[in-house]
Amino acid sequence: MLSLEKVSFRVGKKNILQDVTFDVHDGEFLAITGPNGSGKSTLAKIIMGIIPVSKTSRIIWNNEDLLKFDLTERARRGVAFAYQTPVKIKGVTVQRLLEIASGKKDISEFLQMVGLEPDEYLERELSSELSGGELKRIEIASVLARDADLTIFDEPEAGIDIWSFDNLLKVFKKLKNQGKTIIVVTHQERLMKIADRIMILKSGHVEKIGESKQILKEIGDEDE
């Protein structure tokens, strides 16, 4: 289980997150949503170890305090992260990226899972020659190749067209059926519908958390 206790983050005098506390059970799919600027992406990066938190915070994963470990050590302990904007790595091919992620030579299936033809992409570099949507799908493929116990996705729908998004939904359904623990930062209702629970962040605080059907109903009622 992943447990966050009093997770806080401040920039200057501004509180981005303040005493955020919640649990994610093993094999659970949690969707995190909320207004822009509410701290969603910051929270995701804090769990992965990309940005620091206050000394009063605690993040427990598999009975270990993740705050003792840097990003690399967290990855070794089974935590993976997909950025909202994928990193370009000139000189590194798609094949090499996926081989490093999976530790395998046969990596075609991971591209196929995100709707990309291996023959067209394996030898291409992770550079500006690829579109934002292609880079996004390749990054998701690399995260799938990791086969991590806990995977965090920061707005995976960003920059992806409708056809690709349908493939993306299939990927998340497959991960859920495999019993993987998933955290997804998203504004997409179709993604939230397949989550077990939804957490709404607002102004750096947990405003609501509960079963997806109930939270979506409450959001719908508020919009009427």
Secondary structure in CASP SS format (residue, H / E / C, confidence):
PFRMAT SS
TARGET T0000
AUTHOR 0000-0000-0000
METHOD secondary structure of the structure
MODEL  1
M C 1.00
L E 1.00
S E 1.00
L E 1.00
E E 1.00
K E 1.00
V E 1.00
S E 1.00
F E 1.00
R E 1.00
V E 1.00
G C 1.00
K C 1.00
K E 1.00
N E 1.00
I E 1.00
L E 1.00
Q E 1.00
D E 1.00
V E 1.00
T E 1.00
F E 1.00
D E 1.00
V E 1.00
H C 1.00
D C 1.00
G C 1.00
E C 1.00
F E 1.00
L E 1.00
A E 1.00
I E 1.00
T E 1.00
G C 1.00
P C 1.00
N C 1.00
G C 1.00
S C 1.00
G C 1.00
K H 1.00
S H 1.00
T H 1.00
L H 1.00
A H 1.00
K H 1.00
I H 1.00
I H 1.00
M H 1.00
G C 1.00
I C 1.00
I C 1.00
P C 1.00
V C 1.00
S C 1.00
K C 1.00
T C 1.00
S C 1.00
R E 1.00
I E 1.00
I E 1.00
W E 1.00
N C 1.00
N C 1.00
E E 1.00
D E 1.00
L H 1.00
L H 1.00
K H 1.00
F C 1.00
D C 1.00
L H 1.00
T H 1.00
E H 1.00
R H 1.00
A H 1.00
R H 1.00
R C 1.00
G C 1.00
V E 1.00
A E 1.00
F E 1.00
A E 1.00
Y C 1.00
Q C 1.00
T C 1.00
P C 1.00
V C 1.00
K C 1.00
I E 1.00
K E 1.00
G E 1.00
V E 1.00
T E 1.00
V H 1.00
Q H 1.00
R H 1.00
L H 1.00
L H 1.00
E H 1.00
I H 1.00
A H 1.00
S H 1.00
G C 1.00
K C 1.00
K C 1.00
D C 1.00
I C 1.00
S H 1.00
E H 1.00
F H 1.00
L H 1.00
Q H 1.00
M H 1.00
V C 1.00
G C 1.00
L C 1.00
E C 1.00
P H 1.00
D H 1.00
E H 1.00
Y H 1.00
L C 1.00
E C 1.00
R C 1.00
E E 1.00
L E 1.00
S C 1.00
S C 1.00
E C 1.00
L C 1.00
S C 1.00
G H 1.00
G H 1.00
E H 1.00
L H 1.00
K H 1.00
R H 1.00
I H 1.00
E H 1.00
I H 1.00
A H 1.00
S H 1.00
V H 1.00
L H 1.00
A H 1.00
R H 1.00
D C 1.00
A C 1.00
D C 1.00
L E 1.00
T E 1.00
I E 1.00
F E 1.00
D E 1.00
E C 1.00
P C 1.00
E C 1.00
A C 1.00
G C 1.00
I C 1.00
D C 1.00
I H 1.00
W H 1.00
S H 1.00
F H 1.00
D H 1.00
N H 1.00
L H 1.00
L H 1.00
K H 1.00
V H 1.00
F H 1.00
K H 1.00
K H 1.00
L H 1.00
K H 1.00
N H 1.00
Q C 1.00
G C 1.00
K C 1.00
T E 1.00
I E 1.00
I E 1.00
V E 1.00
V E 1.00
T C 1.00
H C 1.00
Q C 1.00
E H 1.00
R H 1.00
L H 1.00
M H 1.00
K H 1.00
I C 1.00
A C 1.00
D C 1.00
R E 1.00
I E 1.00
M E 1.00
I E 1.00
L E 1.00
K E 1.00
S C 1.00
G C 1.00
H E 1.00
V E 1.00
E E 1.00
K E 1.00
I E 1.00
G E 1.00
E E 1.00
S H 1.00
K H 1.00
Q H 1.00
I H 1.00
L H 1.00
K H 1.00
E H 1.00
I H 1.00
G H 1.00
D H 1.00
E H 1.00
D H 1.00
E C 1.00
END
